Amino acid sequence: MDEMPAAPITTSRGVGDDARGKPGRRQVTVMSRAGWEAACSQIGVDALPWTARRANLLLDGVELKGKIGYDLRIGDAILTISGETRPCERMNQAHPGLMIALKPEWRGGVTCRVTRSGNVVVGCDVVLSRNVIRQLTWATRHRTRRMLKQGRGVAAGIVRRLGLKKYVKLGRGLFASVGRRLVLNK
């Protein structure tokens, strides 16, 4: 990871010529300086460079925790926050205990999708703004997924309690075979 004073952010490649910057919800990773410093102080290290986190951008003075669906305007570029960056085992290679220190309070940063290409330079303006339509889309999608997971657990419990012999999950629906009938549980 190299620090650069300026870089283009594009919808096709992410930041600069990032090999992992292909279009998608994890196109660019952004981390806050406060989160990084909190993680470093938790493991008792002062001089660990932020590039050890392997994030694309480091922001100062912006709170990223829970801001899914928000737009982040950095210079000319606009990024839409799509989720929390979960730290991986590579963090422990950089320093023992770093992975665990990055987990609480979104210290690992956020993942973003590039909405509008533009150039960024060190010290450029950063504006975090609420995008209600994207937030509603995200919330509806994730709430539906959570309800489906809970429904699957409930259906599996019912199937177990009833002593049904065969339980098969097909597609998005739940099916329990009772004799010759096929019962669909949505």
Short mmCIF file of the C-alpha atoms (twelve columns), coordinates in Angstrom:
data_MODEL
# 
_entry.id   MODEL 
# 
loop_
_atom_site.group_PDB 
_atom_site.id 
_atom_site.type_symbol 
_atom_site.label_atom_id 
_atom_site.label_alt_id 
_atom_site.label_comp_id 
_atom_site.label_asym_id 
_atom_site.label_seq_id 
_atom_site.Cartn_x 
_atom_site.Cartn_y 
_atom_site.Cartn_z 
_atom_site.pdbx_PDB_model_num 
ATOM 1   C CA . MET A 1   0.000   0.000   0.000   1 
ATOM 2   C CA . ASP A 2   1.390   3.361   -1.067  1 
ATOM 3   C CA . GLU A 3   0.225   6.768   0.132   1 
ATOM 4   C CA . MET A 4   -0.514  9.169   -2.718  1 
ATOM 5   C CA . PRO A 5   -1.138  12.932  -2.505  1 
ATOM 6   C CA . ALA A 6   -3.787  12.766  -5.257  1 
ATOM 7   C CA . ALA A 7   -5.706  10.087  -7.134  1 
ATOM 8   C CA . PRO A 8   -8.629  9.694   -9.499  1 
ATOM 9   C CA . ILE A 9   -11.665 7.761   -8.273  1 
ATOM 10  C CA . THR A 10  -13.589 6.129   -11.120 1 
ATOM 11  C CA . THR A 11  -16.713 4.034   -11.399 1 
ATOM 12  C CA . SER A 12  -14.772 1.393   -13.332 1 
ATOM 13  C CA . ARG A 13  -11.547 1.049   -11.261 1 
ATOM 14  C CA . GLY A 14  -12.146 2.554   -7.828  1 
ATOM 15  C CA . VAL A 15  -9.212  4.554   -6.441  1 
ATOM 16  C CA . GLY A 16  -6.374  4.997   -8.933  1 
ATOM 17  C CA . ASP A 17  -5.426  1.684   -10.504 1 
ATOM 18  C CA . ASP A 18  -6.627  -0.468  -7.605  1 
ATOM 19  C CA . ALA A 19  -6.697  -4.105  -8.698  1 
ATOM 20  C CA . ARG A 20  -9.662  -4.746  -6.368  1 
ATOM 21  C CA . GLY A 21  -11.589 -1.644  -7.440  1 
ATOM 22  C CA . LYS A 22  -13.997 -3.423  -9.786  1 
ATOM 23  C CA . PRO A 23  -17.605 -2.162  -9.744  1 
ATOM 24  C CA . GLY A 24  -19.679 -3.430  -6.831  1 
ATOM 25  C CA . ARG A 25  -20.609 -2.623  -3.275  1 
ATOM 26  C CA . ARG A 26  -17.014 -3.102  -1.976  1 
ATOM 27  C CA . GLN A 27  -15.335 -0.941  -4.624  1 
ATOM 28  C CA . VAL A 28  -13.638 1.533   -2.260  1 
ATOM 29  C CA . THR A 29  -12.846 1.180   1.440   1 
ATOM 30  C CA . VAL A 30  -12.831 4.261   3.650   1 
ATOM 31  C CA . MET A 31  -11.663 4.525   7.247   1 
ATOM 32  C CA . SER A 32  -11.823 7.350   9.788   1 
ATOM 33  C CA . ARG A 33  -8.720  8.571   11.567  1 
ATOM 34  C CA . ALA A 34  -10.522 8.450   14.935  1 
ATOM 35  C CA . GLY A 35  -11.391 4.763   14.439  1 
ATOM 36  C CA . TRP A 36  -7.820  3.916   13.450  1 
ATOM 37  C CA . GLU A 37  -6.348  5.766   16.420  1 
ATOM 38  C CA . ALA A 38  -8.801  4.061   18.808  1 
ATOM 39  C CA . ALA A 39  -7.831  0.628   17.455  1 
ATOM 40  C CA . CYS A 40  -4.106  1.431   17.722  1 
ATOM 41  C CA . SER A 41  -4.454  2.692   21.290  1 
ATOM 42  C CA . GLN A 42  -6.378  -0.485  22.221  1 
ATOM 43  C CA . ILE A 43  -3.445  -2.659  21.139  1 
ATOM 44  C CA . GLY A 44  -0.907  -0.219  22.620  1 
ATOM 45  C CA . VAL A 45  0.768   0.949   19.415  1 
ATOM 46  C CA . ASP A 46  1.331   4.569   18.405  1 
ATOM 47  C CA . ALA A 47  3.424   4.371   15.247  1 
ATOM 48  C CA . LEU A 48  1.462   1.859   13.147  1 
ATOM 49  C CA . PRO A 49  0.784   3.458   9.736   1 
ATOM 50  C CA . TRP A 50  -2.845  3.564   8.606   1 
ATOM 51  C CA . THR A 51  -1.881  1.793   5.375   1 
ATOM 52  C CA . ALA A 52  -1.498  -1.390  7.429   1 
ATOM 53  C CA . ARG A 53  -5.315  -1.434  7.464   1 
ATOM 54  C CA . ARG A 54  -5.248  -1.640  3.654   1 
ATOM 55  C CA . ALA A 55  -8.085  0.875   3.290   1 
ATOM 56  C CA . ASN A 56  -8.201  3.064   0.179   1 
ATOM 57  C CA . LEU A 57  -8.938  6.367   1.944   1 
ATOM 58  C CA . LEU A 58  -8.419  7.796   5.429   1 
ATOM 59  C CA . LEU A 59  -10.751 10.608  6.487   1 
ATOM 60  C CA . ASP A 60  -10.391 12.973  9.402   1 
ATOM 61  C CA . GLY A 61  -13.350 14.506  11.216  1 
ATOM 62  C CA . VAL A 62  -16.076 12.308  9.678   1 
ATOM 63  C CA . GLU A 63  -18.094 9.772   11.690  1 
ATOM 64  C CA . LEU A 64  -18.806 6.710   9.508   1 
ATOM 65  C CA . LYS A 65  -20.461 4.404   12.052  1 
ATOM 66  C CA . GLY A 66  -23.922 3.316   10.895  1 
ATOM 67  C CA . LYS A 67  -23.988 5.580   7.841   1 
ATOM 68  C CA . ILE A 68  -25.067 2.933   5.313   1 
ATOM 69  C CA . GLY A 69  -26.839 4.534   2.370   1 
ATOM 70  C CA . TYR A 70  -25.249 7.933   2.959   1 
ATOM 71  C CA . ASP A 71  -23.359 9.708   0.190   1 
ATOM 72  C CA . LEU A 72  -19.772 10.720  0.811   1 
ATOM 73  C CA . ARG A 73  -18.568 13.548  -1.436  1 
ATOM 74  C CA . ILE A 74  -14.781 13.661  -1.490  1 
ATOM 75  C CA . GLY A 75  -13.428 16.323  -3.834  1 
ATOM 76  C CA . ASP A 76  -15.270 15.790  -7.124  1 
ATOM 77  C CA . ALA A 77  -16.147 12.128  -6.467  1 
ATOM 78  C CA . ILE A 78  -19.278 10.790  -4.802  1 
ATOM 79  C CA . LEU A 79  -19.223 7.461   -2.969  1 
ATOM 80  C CA . THR A 80  -22.259 5.692   -1.543  1 
ATOM 81  C CA . ILE A 81  -21.598 3.835   1.703   1 
ATOM 82  C CA . SER A 82  -22.746 0.232   1.261   1 
ATOM 83  C CA . GLY A 83  -21.630 -1.474  4.462   1 
ATOM 84  C CA . GLU A 84  -19.137 -1.970  7.237   1 
ATOM 85  C CA . THR A 85  -15.648 -3.205  6.412   1 
ATOM 86  C CA . ARG A 86  -15.016 -6.311  8.440   1 
ATOM 87  C CA . PRO A 87  -11.343 -6.746  9.331   1 
ATOM 88  C CA . CYS A 88  -9.669  -9.960  8.173   1 
ATOM 89  C CA . GLU A 89  -6.796  -12.125 9.422   1 
ATOM 90  C CA . ARG A 90  -4.296  -9.994  7.470   1 
ATOM 91  C CA . MET A 91  -4.709  -7.351  10.180  1 
ATOM 92  C CA . ASN A 92  -3.107  -9.712  12.700  1 
ATOM 93  C CA . GLN A 93  -0.170  -10.107 10.321  1 
ATOM 94  C CA . ALA A 94  0.344   -6.336  10.470  1 
ATOM 95  C CA . HIS A 95  0.166   -6.392  14.285  1 
ATOM 96  C CA . PRO A 96  -1.122  -9.034  16.729  1 
ATOM 97  C CA . GLY A 97  -4.588  -8.149  18.036  1 
ATOM 98  C CA . LEU A 98  -5.326  -5.538  15.351  1 
ATOM 99  C CA . MET A 99  -8.201  -7.535  13.846  1 
ATOM 100 C CA . ILE A 100 -10.073 -7.634  17.162  1 
ATOM 101 C CA . ALA A 101 -9.298  -3.964  17.863  1 
ATOM 102 C CA . LEU A 102 -10.866 -2.934  14.521  1 
ATOM 103 C CA . LYS A 103 -14.171 -4.792  15.058  1 
ATOM 104 C CA . PRO A 104 -16.067 -2.591  17.576  1 
ATOM 105 C CA . GLU A 105 -17.806 0.637   16.552  1 
ATOM 106 C CA . TRP A 106 -17.003 0.296   12.834  1 
ATOM 107 C CA . ARG A 107 -13.321 1.095   13.443  1 
ATOM 108 C CA . GLY A 108 -12.412 -0.936  10.350  1 
ATOM 109 C CA . GLY A 109 -14.251 1.610   8.208   1 
ATOM 110 C CA . VAL A 110 -16.876 1.299   5.503   1 
ATOM 111 C CA . THR A 111 -17.191 -0.106  2.027   1 
ATOM 112 C CA . CYS A 112 -18.428 2.155   -0.749  1 
ATOM 113 C CA . ARG A 113 -19.646 2.069   -4.314  1 
ATOM 114 C CA . VAL A 114 -18.470 4.875   -6.599  1 
ATOM 115 C CA . THR A 115 -21.519 6.835   -7.732  1 
ATOM 116 C CA . ARG A 116 -19.673 9.624   -9.553  1 
ATOM 117 C CA . SER A 117 -16.073 9.677   -10.730 1 
ATOM 118 C CA . GLY A 118 -13.769 12.516  -9.750  1 
ATOM 119 C CA . ASN A 119 -10.338 13.514  -8.527  1 
ATOM 120 C CA . VAL A 120 -9.351  13.652  -4.874  1 
ATOM 121 C CA . VAL A 121 -6.337  15.300  -3.257  1 
ATOM 122 C CA . VAL A 122 -5.067  15.294  0.311   1 
ATOM 123 C CA . GLY A 123 -6.910  18.014  2.224   1 
ATOM 124 C CA . CYS A 124 -9.929  18.278  -0.102  1 
ATOM 125 C CA . ASP A 125 -13.421 18.850  1.300   1 
ATOM 126 C CA . VAL A 126 -15.401 15.848  2.545   1 
ATOM 127 C CA . VAL A 127 -19.172 16.081  2.901   1 
ATOM 128 C CA . LEU A 128 -21.345 13.308  4.337   1 
ATOM 129 C CA . SER A 129 -24.965 13.646  3.244   1 
ATOM 130 C CA . ARG A 130 -28.045 11.549  3.776   1 
ATOM 131 C CA . ASN A 131 -29.548 9.843   0.740   1 
ATOM 132 C CA . VAL A 132 -33.006 8.773   1.899   1 
ATOM 133 C CA . ILE A 133 -33.855 6.683   -1.175  1 
ATOM 134 C CA . ARG A 134 -30.666 4.593   -0.924  1 
ATOM 135 C CA . GLN A 135 -31.136 4.195   2.817   1 
ATOM 136 C CA . LEU A 136 -34.703 2.921   2.382   1 
ATOM 137 C CA . THR A 137 -33.582 0.525   -0.341  1 
ATOM 138 C CA . TRP A 138 -30.799 -0.829  1.849   1 
ATOM 139 C CA . ALA A 139 -32.986 -1.094  4.957   1 
ATOM 140 C CA . THR A 140 -35.769 -2.870  3.093   1 
ATOM 141 C CA . ARG A 141 -33.361 -5.338  1.504   1 
ATOM 142 C CA . HIS A 142 -31.587 -6.189  4.747   1 
ATOM 143 C CA . ARG A 143 -34.766 -6.295  6.826   1 
ATOM 144 C CA . THR A 144 -36.257 -8.735  4.314   1 
ATOM 145 C CA . ARG A 145 -33.131 -10.909 4.427   1 
ATOM 146 C CA . ARG A 146 -33.207 -10.919 8.245   1 
ATOM 147 C CA . MET A 147 -36.897 -11.873 8.269   1 
ATOM 148 C CA . LEU A 148 -36.240 -14.705 5.808   1 
ATOM 149 C CA . LYS A 149 -33.421 -16.018 8.000   1 
ATOM 150 C CA . GLN A 150 -35.630 -15.858 11.101  1 
ATOM 151 C CA . GLY A 151 -38.457 -17.539 9.197   1 
ATOM 152 C CA . ARG A 152 -36.151 -20.349 8.138   1 
ATOM 153 C CA . GLY A 153 -35.128 -20.898 11.735  1 
ATOM 154 C CA . VAL A 154 -38.760 -20.960 12.889  1 
ATOM 155 C CA . ALA A 155 -39.765 -23.354 10.106  1 
ATOM 156 C CA . ALA A 156 -36.825 -25.645 10.873  1 
ATOM 157 C CA . GLY A 157 -37.843 -25.709 14.550  1 
ATOM 158 C CA . ILE A 158 -41.410 -26.595 13.654  1 
ATOM 159 C CA . VAL A 159 -40.259 -29.353 11.325  1 
ATOM 160 C CA . ARG A 160 -38.034 -30.764 14.089  1 
ATOM 161 C CA . ARG A 161 -40.762 -30.590 16.739  1 
ATOM 162 C CA . LEU A 162 -43.279 -32.293 14.481  1 
ATOM 163 C CA . GLY A 163 -40.791 -35.049 13.795  1 
ATOM 164 C CA . LEU A 164 -41.034 -34.726 10.045  1 
ATOM 165 C CA . LYS A 165 -38.563 -37.000 8.342   1 
ATOM 166 C CA . LYS A 166 -37.480 -34.921 5.419   1 
ATOM 167 C CA . TYR A 167 -36.637 -31.223 5.343   1 
ATOM 168 C CA . VAL A 168 -35.352 -29.735 2.111   1 
ATOM 169 C CA . LYS A 169 -34.555 -26.109 1.343   1 
ATOM 170 C CA . LEU A 170 -35.174 -25.226 -2.293  1 
ATOM 171 C CA . GLY A 171 -34.582 -21.733 -3.636  1 
ATOM 172 C CA . ARG A 172 -35.978 -19.052 -1.366  1 
ATOM 173 C CA . GLY A 173 -38.881 -21.077 0.045   1 
ATOM 174 C CA . LEU A 174 -38.912 -23.696 2.748   1 
ATOM 175 C CA . PHE A 175 -40.318 -27.089 2.015   1 
ATOM 176 C CA . ALA A 176 -41.156 -29.865 4.403   1 
ATOM 177 C CA . SER A 177 -42.124 -33.228 3.031   1 
ATOM 178 C CA . VAL A 178 -45.033 -34.825 4.878   1 
ATOM 179 C CA . GLY A 179 -45.761 -38.216 3.410   1 
ATOM 180 C CA . ARG A 180 -46.607 -37.523 -0.208  1 
ATOM 181 C CA . ARG A 181 -47.641 -33.913 0.203   1 
ATOM 182 C CA . LEU A 182 -45.255 -31.044 -0.241  1 
ATOM 183 C CA . VAL A 183 -45.960 -28.149 2.115   1 
ATOM 184 C CA . LEU A 184 -44.593 -24.737 1.162   1 
ATOM 185 C CA . ASN A 185 -43.749 -22.311 3.945   1 
ATOM 186 C CA . LYS A 186 -43.019 -18.747 2.822   1 
# 
